[in-house]
Amino acid sequence: MALDPLATLEDLTRRKITDDEELLTALLRAASAEVRNAAGSPIKRATFTAKIPGVPRQWLTLPGQPVTDVSEVKLDGEPVTDYRLVGGRLFRRRFWQAHPGEPSEVTVTMTGGMAEVPDDIVDLVCAMVGHALSRINEGGYETRHDLIAVRVDDYSEQYSSTAEERLAGVMELPRRTRERLAARFGGGAVVLGADL
C-alpha cells in the first residue's frame, strides 16, 4: 500500500506553491518517495518491511526510528524468534549472519517512524515540489536542469560536466542530502512495502 505524502496541499499553499491539485498531489508523492528512499525509512509512523544486510554482531540497527514494535524477523528467508527489541535495535545472542563470513539478509517487519513528520522534512518535500513545478512552468521536464552558471554580457550558460554533479531528474536529491537523510533515519535498508 502506498504511503501518504510527507507534506500536504495545505503545506504547499502556506508556502505560496499553487497549481492544479492533481499535479501537486503527484509531485508530493514523487518528492516524498525520493525522501523516503534516501532516508531508508517511511519517516512517518507506519508498519513496514525492510531488508537489511546481516552483520557479524549481536546488535542490528533498524531503520525507521523510533521503532516501537517488531512483528516478524527472517534471516536469509528463515524465521528468527530469538531476538529482543531494545532501544530501536534488535539483540540476538548469535550473530545476524546465517553462516560466519558469508553475506546474509535480514528481513524485518516493524512499526516505526515519527508520530508527526518533522518540519524540516515537510519543508524539503515542499521545496522539491516547488522546484519541479518551476521546471514544468519553464518548459517541462525536457529542459536541462544541470545549469550551474549564466553570464549575461556576451551571453553564455555553463552546465555541470561530471556525472557525479548531474542529477537524473528534478526529484532526485543531491548526494549530500541523501547521506544526511540516511544518517538521520537509519538508511542502508530497503523498504519493501508498508501497511497503514
C-alpha positions as CSV (number, residue, x, y, z in Angstrom):
1,M,0.0,0.0,0.0
2,A,1.3,3.5,-0.9
3,L,2.2,5.8,2.0
4,D,0.7,9.2,2.3
5,P,2.9,12.1,1.1
6,L,5.2,13.6,3.8
7,A,3.6,17.1,3.1
8,T,0.1,18.2,2.2
9,L,-1.5,20.5,-0.2
10,E,-2.1,22.9,2.7
11,D,1.7,22.9,3.4
12,L,2.3,23.9,-0.2
13,T,-0.4,26.6,0.0
14,R,1.3,28.1,3.1
15,R,4.5,28.4,1.1
16,K,2.6,30.0,-1.8
17,I,3.1,27.0,-4.1
18,T,-0.1,26.6,-6.0
19,D,-1.2,25.0,-9.2
20,D,-3.5,22.2,-10.4
21,E,-4.4,20.0,-7.4
22,E,-3.8,16.7,-9.3
23,L,-0.4,17.8,-10.5
24,L,0.6,19.0,-7.0
25,T,-0.6,15.7,-5.5
26,A,1.5,13.7,-8.0
27,L,4.6,15.9,-7.2
28,L,4.1,15.5,-3.5
29,R,4.0,11.7,-3.9
30,A,7.2,11.7,-6.0
31,A,9.1,14.0,-3.7
32,S,8.0,12.0,-0.6
33,A,9.1,8.8,-2.3
34,E,12.5,10.2,-3.1
35,V,13.0,11.5,0.5
36,R,11.9,8.1,2.0
37,N,14.2,6.3,-0.4
38,A,17.1,8.4,0.6
39,A,16.2,8.0,4.3
40,G,15.7,4.2,4.1
41,S,12.6,4.8,6.3
42,P,9.0,5.8,5.9
43,I,9.8,8.7,8.3
44,K,6.2,9.0,9.5
45,R,5.0,6.1,11.7
46,A,3.9,3.1,9.7
47,T,4.2,-0.7,9.7
48,F,6.6,-1.7,7.0
49,T,9.0,-4.4,5.9
50,A,12.7,-3.7,5.3
51,K,15.6,-5.8,4.1
52,I,18.9,-5.1,6.0
53,P,22.3,-6.6,5.4
54,G,23.2,-9.1,8.1
55,V,26.1,-8.3,10.4
56,P,28.7,-10.3,12.4
57,R,27.4,-8.8,15.6
58,Q,24.7,-9.4,18.2
59,W,23.1,-5.9,17.6
60,L,21.2,-5.0,14.5
61,T,20.3,-1.3,14.0
62,L,16.9,-0.9,12.4
63,P,15.7,1.9,10.0
64,G,12.6,3.9,10.7
65,Q,13.5,5.2,14.1
66,P,11.9,5.2,16.6
67,V,11.0,1.6,16.1
68,T,8.1,0.7,18.5
69,D,7.4,-2.9,17.5
70,V,8.8,-5.8,15.5
71,S,6.3,-8.5,14.4
72,E,8.5,-10.7,12.1
73,V,12.2,-11.4,11.5
74,K,13.7,-13.6,8.9
75,L,17.4,-14.3,8.3
76,D,18.1,-15.4,4.7
77,G,14.4,-16.3,4.5
78,E,14.3,-18.4,7.7
79,P,12.2,-17.2,10.7
80,V,14.1,-15.9,13.7
81,T,12.5,-15.8,17.1
82,D,15.4,-15.5,19.5
83,Y,15.7,-11.7,19.4
84,R,14.7,-8.8,21.6
85,L,13.8,-5.2,20.5
86,V,15.9,-2.9,22.7
87,G,16.1,0.8,22.1
88,G,15.2,0.5,18.4
89,R,17.8,-2.2,17.7
90,L,17.5,-6.0,17.6
91,F,19.6,-8.0,20.0
92,R,20.3,-11.7,19.5
93,R,22.9,-13.9,21.3
94,R,24.0,-15.2,17.9
95,F,25.3,-13.0,15.1
96,W,23.0,-11.6,12.4
97,Q,24.5,-13.9,9.8
98,A,23.3,-17.3,8.7
99,H,26.9,-18.5,8.1
100,P,30.0,-16.8,9.5
101,G,32.0,-14.9,6.9
102,E,29.2,-15.0,4.4
103,P,26.7,-12.2,3.5
104,S,23.2,-12.5,4.8
105,E,20.0,-10.6,4.5
106,V,17.7,-9.8,7.4
107,T,14.0,-9.1,6.6
108,V,12.2,-7.3,9.4
109,T,8.5,-6.3,9.6
110,M,8.2,-3.5,12.1
111,T,6.3,-0.4,13.2
112,G,8.4,2.7,13.3
113,G,8.8,6.3,12.4
114,M,7.8,9.5,14.0
115,A,4.2,10.4,15.0
116,E,4.5,13.6,13.1
117,V,6.7,14.5,10.1
118,P,9.5,16.8,11.2
119,D,9.1,20.4,10.0
120,D,12.3,20.4,8.0
121,I,11.2,17.3,6.1
122,V,7.9,18.9,5.3
123,D,9.8,21.9,4.1
124,L,12.2,19.8,2.0
125,V,9.3,18.0,0.3
126,C,7.6,21.3,-0.4
127,A,10.9,22.8,-1.8
128,M,11.2,19.8,-4.1
129,V,7.6,20.2,-5.4
130,G,8.2,24.0,-5.9
131,H,11.4,23.2,-7.9
132,A,9.6,20.6,-10.0
133,L,6.7,23.0,-10.6
134,S,9.1,25.7,-11.6
135,R,10.8,23.4,-14.1
136,I,7.4,22.4,-15.5
137,N,6.4,26.0,-15.9
138,E,9.7,26.8,-17.7
139,G,9.1,24.1,-20.4
140,G,8.6,20.8,-18.7
141,Y,10.9,18.0,-17.7
142,E,12.6,18.0,-21.1
143,T,14.6,21.2,-20.3
144,R,18.2,20.9,-18.9
145,H,18.4,21.2,-15.2
146,D,22.1,20.9,-14.7
147,L,22.7,24.6,-15.3
148,I,25.3,26.0,-12.8
149,A,26.1,29.5,-14.1
150,V,24.8,32.2,-16.5
151,R,26.8,35.2,-17.8
152,V,24.6,37.9,-19.3
153,D,27.1,40.1,-21.1
154,D,28.2,38.1,-24.2
155,Y,25.6,35.6,-23.1
156,S,26.8,32.1,-22.0
157,E,25.5,29.2,-19.9
158,Q,27.6,26.7,-18.0
159,Y,26.3,23.2,-17.2
160,S,27.8,20.7,-14.8
161,S,30.1,18.5,-16.6
162,T,30.6,15.4,-14.5
163,A,28.0,12.6,-13.9
164,E,28.6,12.9,-10.2
165,E,27.3,16.5,-10.2
166,R,24.4,16.0,-12.5
167,L,21.0,14.9,-11.3
168,A,18.9,12.5,-13.2
169,G,15.7,14.2,-12.6
170,V,14.0,17.1,-10.8
171,M,13.0,14.9,-7.9
172,E,16.5,13.5,-7.3
173,L,18.2,14.7,-4.2
174,P,21.8,15.7,-4.2
175,R,24.3,13.2,-2.7
176,R,25.0,15.1,0.5
177,T,21.3,15.5,1.3
178,R,20.8,11.7,0.7
179,E,23.7,11.0,3.0
180,R,22.3,13.3,5.7
181,L,18.8,11.7,5.5
182,A,20.3,8.2,5.6
183,A,22.4,9.0,8.7
184,R,19.4,10.6,10.4
185,F,16.8,8.0,9.8
186,G,18.9,4.8,9.7
187,G,19.3,4.4,5.9
188,G,21.0,1.4,4.4
189,A,17.8,-0.7,4.4
190,V,15.5,-1.3,1.5
191,V,11.9,-0.6,2.5
192,L,9.8,-3.2,0.6
193,G,6.3,-2.1,1.5
194,A,4.1,-0.6,4.1
195,D,0.7,-1.1,5.7
196,L,-1.2,1.8,7.2
